[in-house]
């Protein structure tokens, strides 16, 4: 509880005692009025001050104005106890509401407490504490057990385990070792690490996360905009209605006191604070709950759109699969497996493609690059090179056909590398991309939470793509695509969609597709500026199950928003009618305002907790 909240609590307790004492003190007439007026001023002076300030600033049609008019008016019709009770219970409600909002903000602040306070910078053989913003790329930092990783870096010495929960939402610690890339905001658990900084603070993961969360409030959902517009017109209308109730009927029956009392009750009931506070707070809680689970949503409008998603489109490589290729089959023709691998790895030695890396890994021996010359990489086909005086070709079917080489076509789920030496076919090597263990669960979870259609886009051949789609339960697969083809397919799907369409990709090559979809979700793309700019939401790790979790969080959040809107308007509507007809007094009015607001705020806090 903050200092201000404690002061309010003390005021409320004292006011309750004074209010209760008024029933036992033998006072009447002017002395009784003065007593309750003093209690009223003690507990409600700040409400009156805000109301007067609002009048002079031209923004007076708020809950403070309504409460002040209603409670002061109650004194004029000799309803002293009701006047004090209204303002007293309003203050109690404001206190509960303030505590609830503070708790919500504290929870989110705790979840997002990842900003590092310092970095242990190694300079001239000494380790000094430095501001992370003063550390540059290439500097060496030391990360001790229990400390936050201050900047994105690579381990150059030491080993440890890293708690990534605050950033990725992953509860299981990961190993850190020499050569391992680490992202800022995580916590070093055990060993001491010496690391080389790879990104300055402004470009680091933690900085980008905090910027996303801080700016999330700028993007309002349709429901929030509705409430803002609603309050703008609603308040003047209820003030006008109260004036009509207080003036028109008594002209005919002369019972001014009765009708003014009803008008004042009407004003108290009409305060729209339950909606104005609870709806933005619910979206705020939903975004915070998503952040705690490694899902960054750029704004309430994107969270609202996620709740309406009916079609989810996935990129394959790096999203549904590991993106790390492995040699799964070696089929030589006239030579040994070792010789076939040797030819392929020498030909691919200078290639930056992941296929080349997988061949080198499978070969597992030191490569003598001095025997390699005349390397020529042919885009989309393969590579040719002279290896120790022999012309070696390594690539796809097109490369073999273009060079007039007779070969045995291999129909397999994977990337096939055909190898030829001096115009003679020497065999084939199959390289496969492993499916992530969580991919099938992700698709099942999406189906369970109401997503009607799942689609996969890939540049792989049809056999490979359809095999992956069948294994994990994807409804529709499009294969052999270039990045521009992916955009075309998404546009076609958008034309025939039911509900919103989300695209989940790696955030770099898929930036055009991320932008084209209703909701772009970058998978594990926080390290990429392209991902941050193009995507509407970012999954901090590579787990596709988080896409389903994001949809569930969004739907739960929007459900709470709708509950609060229906509950608040329903209760207020009923009590407003009863108040106008004289069946609801000030006590019912207090419940319709303060009670409804407290219930709505407490309901909004449920958005902080992600659904299972």
C-alpha positions as CSV (number, residue, x, y, z in Angstrom):
1,X,0.0,0.0,0.0
2,X,1.4,3.4,-1.0
3,X,1.7,6.3,1.4
4,X,-1.2,8.1,-0.3
5,X,-3.4,5.0,0.1
6,X,-2.5,4.7,3.8
7,X,-3.5,8.3,4.4
8,X,-6.8,7.7,2.6
9,X,-7.4,4.6,4.7
10,X,-6.9,6.5,7.9
11,X,-9.3,9.2,6.7
12,X,-11.9,6.6,5.9
13,X,-11.6,4.9,9.3
14,X,-11.9,8.2,11.1
15,X,-14.8,9.2,8.9
16,X,-16.6,5.9,9.5
17,X,-16.3,6.4,13.3
18,X,-17.6,10.0,13.1
19,X,-20.4,9.0,10.8
20,X,-21.5,6.2,13.1
21,X,-21.2,8.5,16.1
22,X,-23.7,10.9,14.5
23,X,-26.5,8.4,15.1
24,X,-25.9,8.5,18.9
25,X,-25.2,12.2,19.4
26,X,-28.4,14.0,20.5
27,X,-28.3,16.8,17.9
28,X,-31.0,18.3,15.8
29,X,-31.6,21.1,13.3
30,X,-28.6,23.4,12.5
31,X,-26.2,21.7,15.0
32,X,-26.9,18.3,13.2
33,X,-26.3,19.9,9.8
34,X,-23.0,21.4,11.0
35,X,-21.8,18.1,12.4
36,X,-22.5,16.1,9.2
37,X,-21.1,19.0,7.1
38,X,-17.9,18.8,9.0
39,X,-17.7,15.0,8.6
40,X,-18.5,15.5,4.9
41,X,-15.7,18.0,4.3
42,X,-13.3,15.8,6.2
43,X,-13.8,12.8,4.0
44,X,-14.9,14.6,0.7
45,X,-12.9,17.8,0.4
46,X,-10.7,16.3,-2.4
47,X,-13.7,15.3,-4.4
48,X,-15.1,18.8,-4.1
49,X,-11.7,20.3,-5.0
50,X,-11.5,18.1,-8.2
51,X,-15.0,19.0,-9.1
52,X,-14.4,22.8,-8.8
53,X,-11.1,22.5,-10.7
54,X,-12.9,20.6,-13.4
55,X,-15.5,23.3,-13.7
56,X,-12.9,26.0,-14.2
57,X,-10.9,23.8,-16.7
58,X,-14.0,23.1,-18.8
59,X,-13.8,19.4,-18.1
60,X,-16.3,19.0,-15.4
61,X,-18.5,16.2,-16.6
62,X,-16.7,13.4,-14.7
63,X,-17.4,11.3,-11.7
64,X,-16.1,13.9,-9.2
65,X,-18.6,16.5,-10.6
66,X,-21.5,14.0,-10.4
67,X,-20.6,12.9,-6.9
68,X,-20.2,16.5,-5.7
69,X,-23.5,17.6,-7.1
70,X,-25.4,14.6,-5.8
71,X,-23.9,14.7,-2.3
72,X,-24.1,18.5,-1.8
73,X,-27.7,18.4,-3.2
74,X,-28.6,15.8,-0.6
75,X,-27.8,18.5,2.1
76,X,-30.3,20.9,0.5
77,X,-33.1,18.3,0.8
78,X,-32.1,17.6,4.4
79,X,-30.7,14.1,3.6
80,X,-27.6,14.6,5.7
81,X,-26.7,11.0,6.4
82,X,-27.2,10.0,2.8
83,X,-24.9,12.9,1.7
84,X,-22.1,11.7,3.9
85,X,-22.7,8.0,3.1
86,X,-22.5,8.6,-0.6
87,X,-19.1,10.4,-0.4
88,X,-17.8,8.0,2.3
89,X,-18.6,4.9,0.3
90,X,-17.3,6.6,-2.9
91,X,-13.9,7.1,-1.1
92,X,-14.0,3.5,0.1
93,X,-14.5,2.4,-3.5
94,X,-11.8,4.6,-4.8
95,X,-9.4,3.2,-2.2
96,X,-10.2,-0.4,-3.2
97,X,-9.9,0.5,-6.8
98,X,-6.6,2.3,-6.3
99,X,-5.2,-0.8,-4.4
100,X,-6.4,-3.1,-7.1
101,X,-4.8,-1.0,-9.9
102,X,-1.6,-0.7,-7.9
103,X,-1.4,-4.5,-7.4
104,X,-2.0,-4.9,-11.1
105,X,0.8,-2.5,-12.0
106,X,3.1,-4.1,-9.5
107,X,2.5,-7.5,-10.9
108,X,3.3,-6.3,-14.4
109,X,6.3,-4.3,-13.2
110,X,7.6,-7.4,-11.4
111,X,7.1,-9.5,-14.5
112,X,8.9,-7.0,-16.6
113,X,11.7,-6.1,-14.0
114,X,14.4,-7.1,-16.5
115,X,16.2,-3.8,-16.9
116,X,19.8,-4.3,-15.8
117,X,21.2,-1.8,-13.3
118,X,24.9,-2.2,-14.2
119,X,27.4,-4.2,-16.2
120,X,30.7,-5.6,-15.0
121,X,33.0,-4.2,-17.6
122,X,36.5,-5.6,-18.0
123,X,39.0,-2.9,-18.8
124,X,42.8,-2.9,-18.6
125,X,42.7,-6.1,-16.6
126,X,40.3,-4.7,-14.0
127,X,36.5,-5.3,-13.7
128,X,34.5,-2.1,-13.0
129,X,30.8,-1.4,-12.6
130,X,29.5,0.6,-15.6
131,X,26.2,1.8,-16.9
132,X,25.0,-0.6,-19.5
133,X,24.4,2.3,-21.9
134,X,28.2,3.1,-21.7
135,X,29.2,-0.4,-22.8
136,X,30.0,-0.9,-26.5
137,X,30.0,-3.7,-29.0
138,X,33.1,-5.8,-28.7
139,X,33.7,-5.0,-25.0
140,X,34.2,-7.8,-22.5
141,X,31.8,-8.1,-19.6
142,X,31.8,-10.4,-16.6
143,X,28.5,-11.9,-15.4
144,X,28.5,-13.3,-11.9
145,X,26.0,-15.8,-10.4
146,X,22.7,-14.2,-9.6
147,X,23.2,-11.2,-11.9
148,X,21.1,-10.1,-14.8
149,X,22.7,-10.3,-18.2
150,X,23.0,-6.6,-19.0
151,X,23.4,-6.7,-22.8
152,X,23.2,-9.2,-25.7
153,X,26.5,-11.1,-25.8
154,X,28.4,-14.3,-26.6
155,X,30.2,-16.4,-24.0
156,X,34.0,-16.4,-24.5
157,X,34.9,-18.1,-21.3
158,X,33.1,-20.1,-18.6
159,X,29.9,-22.2,-18.3
160,X,26.7,-21.8,-16.4
161,X,22.9,-22.2,-16.4
162,X,20.7,-19.3,-17.4
163,X,17.1,-18.5,-16.1
164,X,15.3,-17.1,-19.2
165,X,11.8,-17.1,-17.6
166,X,11.5,-13.3,-17.3
167,X,12.2,-12.9,-21.1
168,X,11.1,-16.0,-22.9
169,X,8.6,-17.3,-20.4
170,X,10.5,-20.7,-20.5
171,X,10.6,-22.2,-17.0
172,X,13.5,-24.6,-17.7
173,X,17.0,-23.1,-17.3
174,X,19.3,-23.3,-20.4
175,X,23.0,-24.1,-20.5
176,X,25.5,-21.4,-21.3
177,X,28.9,-22.4,-22.7
178,X,31.7,-21.0,-24.8
179,X,30.3,-19.7,-28.1
180,X,26.7,-19.6,-26.8
181,X,24.7,-16.4,-27.6
182,X,22.9,-14.9,-24.6
183,X,20.1,-12.3,-24.5
184,X,19.9,-9.5,-22.1
185,X,17.4,-9.5,-19.2
186,X,18.0,-13.2,-18.3
187,X,19.6,-14.2,-15.1
188,X,22.9,-16.1,-14.6
189,X,22.3,-18.9,-12.1
190,X,25.6,-20.6,-11.3
191,X,29.0,-20.0,-12.9
192,X,31.0,-16.9,-13.8
193,X,30.9,-16.0,-17.5
194,X,33.1,-13.7,-19.6
195,X,31.2,-12.5,-22.6
196,X,31.8,-10.3,-25.6
197,X,29.0,-7.7,-26.2
198,X,27.3,-8.1,-29.5
199,X,24.8,-5.2,-29.3
200,X,24.8,-1.9,-27.5
201,X,22.1,-1.3,-24.9
202,X,19.7,0.7,-27.2
203,X,19.7,-2.3,-29.7
204,X,19.7,-5.1,-27.1
205,X,16.8,-7.4,-26.5
206,X,15.9,-6.0,-23.0
207,X,15.7,-2.5,-24.4
208,X,13.4,-3.6,-27.3
209,X,11.2,-5.5,-24.9
210,X,10.8,-2.5,-22.5
211,X,10.1,-0.2,-25.4
212,X,7.4,-2.5,-26.8
213,X,5.7,-2.8,-23.4
214,X,5.9,0.9,-22.6
215,X,4.4,1.8,-26.0
216,X,1.7,-0.8,-25.9
217,X,-0.8,1.6,-24.4
218,X,-0.6,3.9,-27.4
219,X,-2.5,1.4,-29.6
220,X,-6.1,1.3,-28.3
221,X,-8.5,-1.5,-28.9
222,X,-11.9,-0.8,-30.5
223,X,-13.5,-1.5,-27.2
224,X,-11.4,1.2,-25.5
225,X,-12.2,3.7,-28.2
226,X,-15.9,2.8,-27.8
227,X,-15.8,3.5,-24.1
228,X,-14.0,6.8,-24.6
229,X,-16.6,8.0,-27.1
230,X,-19.4,6.5,-24.9
231,X,-18.3,8.5,-21.8
232,X,-18.0,11.7,-23.9
233,X,-21.7,11.6,-24.8
234,X,-23.1,9.5,-21.9
235,X,-22.2,12.0,-19.1
236,X,-23.8,15.1,-20.6
237,X,-26.9,13.0,-21.4
238,X,-27.4,11.7,-17.8
239,X,-26.8,15.2,-16.4
240,X,-29.5,16.5,-18.7
241,X,-31.8,13.6,-17.7
242,X,-31.2,14.3,-14.0
243,X,-32.2,18.0,-14.6
244,X,-35.4,16.9,-16.3
245,X,-36.2,14.5,-13.4
246,X,-35.5,17.3,-10.9
247,X,-37.4,20.1,-12.6
248,X,-40.2,18.9,-14.9
249,X,-42.3,16.6,-12.6
250,X,-42.4,18.9,-9.6
251,X,-43.8,21.7,-11.8
252,X,-47.0,19.6,-12.0
253,X,-47.1,18.0,-8.5
254,X,-45.1,20.6,-6.4
255,X,-43.0,17.9,-4.6
256,X,-39.7,19.5,-5.3
257,X,-37.8,17.7,-2.5
258,X,-38.9,14.2,-3.7
259,X,-37.9,14.8,-7.3
260,X,-34.7,16.6,-6.6
261,X,-33.7,13.6,-4.4
262,X,-34.5,11.2,-7.2
263,X,-32.4,13.4,-9.6
264,X,-29.5,13.4,-7.2
265,X,-29.7,9.6,-6.8
266,X,-29.9,9.3,-10.6
267,X,-26.6,11.3,-10.9
268,X,-24.8,9.0,-8.4
269,X,-25.9,5.9,-10.2
270,X,-24.9,7.2,-13.6
271,X,-21.1,7.6,-12.9
272,X,-19.4,5.7,-15.8
273,X,-16.1,5.0,-13.8
274,X,-16.6,1.2,-13.8
275,X,-16.3,1.1,-17.6
276,X,-13.8,3.9,-18.0
277,X,-11.4,2.3,-15.6
278,X,-11.9,-1.5,-16.0
279,X,-11.8,-1.8,-19.8
280,X,-8.3,-0.2,-20.3
281,X,-7.1,-2.0,-17.2
282,X,-8.3,-5.4,-18.6
283,X,-6.3,-4.9,-21.8
284,X,-3.3,-3.6,-19.8
285,X,-3.5,-6.8,-17.7
286,X,-3.8,-9.0,-20.8
287,X,-0.7,-7.5,-22.3
288,X,1.2,-7.9,-19.0
289,X,0.1,-11.5,-18.7
290,X,1.2,-12.2,-22.3
291,X,4.6,-10.5,-21.5
292,X,5.1,-12.8,-18.5
293,X,4.7,-15.8,-20.9
294,X,7.3,-14.6,-23.4
295,X,4.7,-13.0,-25.8
296,X,5.0,-9.3,-26.6
297,X,1.9,-7.7,-28.0
298,X,2.4,-4.2,-29.4
299,X,-1.0,-2.8,-28.3
300,X,-4.5,-3.5,-27.1
301,X,-5.8,-3.3,-30.7
302,X,-3.5,-6.2,-31.7
303,X,-4.6,-8.2,-28.6
304,X,-8.2,-7.6,-29.6
305,X,-7.5,-8.8,-33.2
306,X,-5.8,-11.9,-31.9
307,X,-9.0,-12.8,-30.1
308,X,-10.8,-12.8,-33.4
309,X,-8.2,-15.0,-35.3
310,X,-9.8,-17.9,-37.3
311,X,-6.9,-18.7,-39.7
312,X,-3.3,-19.1,-38.7
313,X,-0.6,-19.3,-41.4
314,X,2.9,-20.6,-40.5
315,X,6.2,-20.4,-42.2
316,X,7.9,-23.8,-42.0
317,X,11.6,-23.5,-41.5
318,X,12.6,-22.1,-38.1
319,X,8.9,-21.8,-37.1
320,X,7.5,-25.4,-37.2
321,X,10.9,-27.0,-37.7
322,X,14.2,-26.5,-36.0
323,X,15.9,-24.8,-38.9
324,X,19.0,-26.9,-38.2
325,X,19.6,-29.3,-41.1
326,X,21.1,-32.8,-40.5
327,X,22.3,-35.5,-42.9
328,X,19.8,-38.3,-42.6
329,X,20.8,-40.5,-45.5
330,X,23.9,-41.1,-47.7
331,X,23.5,-43.2,-50.9
332,X,26.7,-43.7,-52.8
333,X,27.1,-45.0,-56.4
334,X,30.4,-46.7,-57.1
335,X,32.2,-45.2,-54.1
336,X,32.0,-45.4,-50.3
337,X,29.8,-43.2,-48.1
338,X,32.9,-41.4,-46.7
339,X,34.2,-40.6,-50.3
340,X,30.8,-39.3,-51.3
341,X,30.6,-37.0,-48.2
342,X,34.1,-35.8,-48.9
343,X,33.3,-34.8,-52.4
344,X,30.1,-33.0,-51.3
345,X,31.7,-31.2,-48.4
346,X,34.7,-30.0,-50.4
347,X,32.4,-28.6,-53.2
348,X,30.2,-26.9,-50.6
349,X,33.1,-25.7,-48.4
350,X,32.7,-21.9,-49.2
351,X,28.9,-21.9,-49.2
352,X,27.2,-20.0,-46.4
353,X,24.0,-22.1,-46.8
354,X,22.8,-24.2,-43.9
355,X,23.1,-27.3,-46.1
356,X,26.8,-26.8,-46.3
357,X,27.0,-26.5,-42.5
358,X,25.1,-29.8,-42.1
359,X,27.5,-31.5,-44.6
360,X,30.6,-30.3,-42.7
361,X,29.0,-31.5,-39.4
362,X,28.3,-35.0,-40.9
363,X,31.8,-35.2,-42.4
364,X,33.4,-34.5,-39.0
365,X,37.0,-34.2,-40.3
366,X,39.3,-31.3,-41.0
367,X,39.0,-30.0,-44.6
368,X,42.0,-29.1,-46.6
369,X,40.8,-25.9,-48.4
370,X,44.0,-25.6,-50.5
371,X,42.8,-28.3,-52.9
372,X,39.6,-26.4,-53.7
373,X,39.4,-23.9,-56.6
374,X,37.1,-22.4,-59.3
375,X,34.1,-22.5,-57.0
376,X,30.9,-21.3,-58.7
377,X,27.6,-21.2,-56.8
378,X,24.5,-21.4,-59.0
379,X,21.4,-19.9,-57.2
380,X,18.6,-22.4,-56.7
381,X,20.7,-25.2,-58.3
382,X,23.8,-26.0,-56.4
383,X,27.6,-25.5,-56.6
384,X,30.4,-26.6,-58.8
385,X,34.1,-26.6,-57.8
386,X,37.4,-28.1,-58.8
387,X,38.6,-30.4,-56.0
388,X,42.2,-31.7,-56.3
389,X,42.0,-31.4,-60.1
390,X,38.5,-33.0,-60.4
391,X,35.3,-31.2,-61.3
392,X,32.7,-31.8,-58.7
393,X,29.0,-30.9,-58.9
394,X,26.8,-30.8,-55.8
395,X,23.2,-29.7,-56.0
396,X,19.7,-30.5,-57.1
397,X,18.1,-32.2,-60.1
398,X,18.4,-29.1,-62.2
399,X,22.1,-28.9,-61.8
400,X,22.5,-32.5,-62.9
401,X,20.2,-32.1,-66.0
402,X,21.9,-28.9,-67.1
403,X,25.2,-30.7,-67.1
404,X,23.9,-33.8,-69.0
405,X,24.5,-36.1,-66.1
406,X,22.5,-39.3,-65.8
407,X,21.4,-39.8,-62.2
408,X,19.0,-41.8,-60.0
409,X,16.2,-39.5,-58.9
410,X,15.5,-39.8,-55.2
411,X,11.9,-39.2,-53.9
412,X,12.4,-38.5,-50.2
413,X,11.1,-36.1,-47.7
414,X,14.1,-33.8,-47.3
415,X,16.6,-31.8,-49.3
416,X,18.4,-34.0,-51.8
417,X,22.0,-33.2,-52.8
418,X,23.1,-35.0,-55.9
419,X,26.9,-35.4,-56.4
420,X,28.8,-35.9,-59.6
421,X,32.6,-36.1,-60.3
422,X,34.1,-35.4,-63.8
423,X,30.6,-35.8,-65.4
424,X,29.9,-39.2,-63.6
425,X,27.1,-39.5,-61.0
426,X,28.5,-40.5,-57.6
427,X,25.4,-40.7,-55.3
428,X,23.0,-38.6,-53.3
429,X,22.8,-37.2,-49.8
430,X,19.5,-36.5,-48.0
431,X,19.4,-33.6,-45.6
432,X,16.4,-33.1,-43.3
433,X,15.1,-30.3,-41.1
434,X,13.8,-31.7,-37.8
435,X,10.3,-30.9,-36.8
436,X,10.0,-29.2,-33.4
437,X,8.5,-31.4,-30.7
438,X,6.0,-28.7,-29.8
439,X,4.7,-28.1,-33.4
440,X,2.0,-30.8,-33.4
441,X,0.8,-29.7,-29.9
442,X,0.7,-26.1,-31.1
443,X,-1.6,-27.0,-34.0
444,X,-3.8,-29.1,-31.7
445,X,-4.1,-26.3,-29.2
446,X,-5.1,-23.8,-31.9
447,X,-7.9,-26.2,-33.0
448,X,-9.0,-26.6,-29.4
449,X,-9.3,-22.8,-28.9
450,X,-11.4,-22.2,-32.0
451,X,-9.0,-21.6,-34.9
452,X,-10.7,-23.0,-37.9
453,X,-7.9,-23.3,-40.4
454,X,-4.1,-23.8,-40.2
455,X,-1.9,-23.3,-43.3
456,X,1.9,-23.9,-43.8
457,X,4.0,-22.0,-46.4
458,X,7.5,-23.3,-47.4
459,X,10.1,-23.0,-50.1
460,X,10.8,-26.8,-49.8
461,X,9.6,-29.3,-52.4
462,X,6.1,-30.7,-52.3
463,X,7.0,-34.1,-50.9
464,X,8.9,-32.6,-48.0
465,X,6.3,-29.9,-47.2
466,X,3.3,-32.2,-47.4
467,X,5.1,-34.8,-45.2
468,X,5.7,-32.1,-42.5
469,X,2.1,-30.8,-42.8
470,X,0.7,-34.3,-42.4
471,X,2.9,-35.2,-39.4
472,X,1.9,-32.1,-37.3
473,X,-1.8,-31.9,-38.5
474,X,-1.7,-28.8,-40.7
475,X,-4.9,-28.4,-42.8
476,X,-3.2,-26.9,-46.0
477,X,0.3,-26.8,-47.3
478,X,1.8,-24.6,-50.1
479,X,5.3,-25.7,-51.2
480,X,8.1,-24.4,-53.5
481,X,7.4,-20.8,-52.6
482,X,9.5,-17.6,-52.8
483,X,8.9,-14.8,-50.3
484,X,6.7,-13.0,-52.8
485,X,4.7,-16.1,-53.4
486,X,4.0,-16.3,-49.7
487,X,2.5,-12.8,-49.8
488,X,0.3,-13.7,-52.8
489,X,-1.1,-16.7,-50.9
490,X,-1.8,-14.7,-47.8
491,X,-3.6,-12.1,-49.9
492,X,-5.8,-14.9,-51.4
493,X,-6.5,-16.3,-48.0
494,X,-7.4,-12.8,-46.7
495,X,-10.0,-12.5,-49.5
496,X,-11.7,-15.7,-48.5
497,X,-11.2,-15.6,-44.7
498,X,-13.6,-15.9,-41.8
499,X,-12.4,-13.8,-38.9
500,X,-8.9,-12.5,-38.7
501,X,-5.8,-14.1,-40.2
502,X,-2.5,-14.4,-38.3
503,X,0.9,-15.2,-39.9
504,X,3.7,-16.6,-37.8
505,X,7.2,-16.6,-39.3
506,X,10.9,-16.0,-38.4
507,X,10.5,-12.3,-38.8
508,X,13.4,-11.7,-41.2
509,X,12.8,-13.3,-44.6
510,X,9.1,-13.2,-43.8
511,X,8.8,-9.5,-43.1
512,X,6.5,-8.8,-46.2
513,X,4.2,-11.7,-45.1
514,X,4.2,-10.4,-41.5
515,X,3.1,-7.0,-42.7
516,X,0.4,-8.3,-45.1
517,X,-1.5,-10.4,-42.5
518,X,-4.1,-9.0,-40.1
519,X,-1.7,-10.0,-37.2
520,X,2.0,-10.6,-37.9
521,X,3.7,-12.8,-35.2
522,X,7.5,-12.9,-35.3
523,X,8.9,-16.2,-33.9
524,X,12.0,-15.8,-31.8
525,X,12.7,-12.6,-33.7
526,X,13.5,-10.1,-30.9
527,X,17.1,-9.9,-32.0
528,X,15.9,-8.7,-35.4
529,X,15.0,-5.1,-36.2
530,X,12.9,-6.4,-39.2
531,X,10.9,-8.6,-36.8
532,X,10.2,-5.7,-34.4
533,X,9.1,-3.4,-37.1
534,X,7.1,-5.8,-39.2
535,X,5.3,-7.8,-36.5
536,X,2.4,-6.9,-34.3
537,X,3.4,-9.5,-31.7
538,X,6.7,-11.2,-30.9
539,X,7.2,-14.7,-29.5
540,X,10.4,-14.5,-27.4
541,X,11.4,-18.1,-28.0
542,X,10.9,-20.4,-31.0
543,X,8.1,-22.4,-29.4
544,X,5.0,-22.4,-31.7
545,X,2.8,-23.4,-28.8
546,X,3.0,-19.7,-27.7
547,X,1.0,-18.8,-30.8
548,X,-1.9,-20.8,-29.4
549,X,-1.3,-19.3,-25.9
550,X,-1.4,-15.8,-27.4
551,X,-4.8,-16.5,-28.9
552,X,-6.1,-17.9,-25.6
553,X,-4.8,-14.9,-23.6
554,X,-6.4,-12.5,-26.2
555,X,-9.8,-14.4,-26.0
556,X,-9.8,-14.5,-22.2
557,X,-9.0,-10.7,-22.1
558,X,-11.7,-9.8,-24.6
559,X,-14.1,-12.0,-22.7
560,X,-13.4,-10.1,-19.5
561,X,-13.9,-6.8,-21.3
562,X,-17.3,-7.9,-22.6
563,X,-18.3,-9.2,-19.2
564,X,-17.5,-5.8,-17.6
565,X,-19.3,-3.8,-20.2
566,X,-22.5,-6.0,-20.0
567,X,-22.3,-6.1,-16.2
568,X,-21.7,-2.4,-15.7
569,X,-24.3,-1.2,-18.2
570,X,-26.8,-3.8,-17.1
571,X,-26.7,-3.0,-13.4
572,X,-26.6,0.8,-14.1
573,X,-29.5,0.6,-16.5
574,X,-31.7,-1.3,-14.1
575,X,-30.8,0.9,-11.1
576,X,-31.1,4.1,-13.2
577,X,-34.7,3.2,-14.0
578,X,-35.5,2.3,-10.4
579,X,-33.9,5.5,-9.2
580,X,-35.9,7.6,-11.6
581,X,-39.1,5.9,-10.5
582,X,-38.2,6.3,-6.8
583,X,-37.6,2.6,-6.0
584,X,-33.8,3.0,-5.5
585,X,-32.3,5.4,-2.9
586,X,-28.8,6.6,-2.3
587,X,-27.6,3.2,-0.9
588,X,-28.6,1.5,-4.2
589,X,-26.9,4.4,-6.1
590,X,-23.7,3.8,-4.2
591,X,-23.7,0.1,-5.1
592,X,-24.5,0.9,-8.7
593,X,-21.4,3.2,-8.8
594,X,-18.8,2.1,-6.3
595,X,-19.8,-1.5,-6.0
596,X,-20.0,-2.1,-9.7
597,X,-16.6,-0.4,-10.2
598,X,-14.9,-2.6,-7.6
599,X,-16.3,-5.8,-9.0
600,X,-15.3,-4.8,-12.6
601,X,-11.8,-3.9,-11.5
602,X,-11.4,-7.2,-9.6
603,X,-12.7,-9.0,-12.6
604,X,-10.2,-7.1,-14.9
605,X,-7.3,-8.3,-12.7
606,X,-8.0,-11.9,-13.9
607,X,-6.5,-10.9,-17.3
608,X,-3.1,-10.9,-15.6
609,X,-3.1,-14.7,-15.3
610,X,-2.7,-16.6,-18.6
611,X,-5.2,-19.4,-19.2
612,X,-3.9,-23.0,-19.1
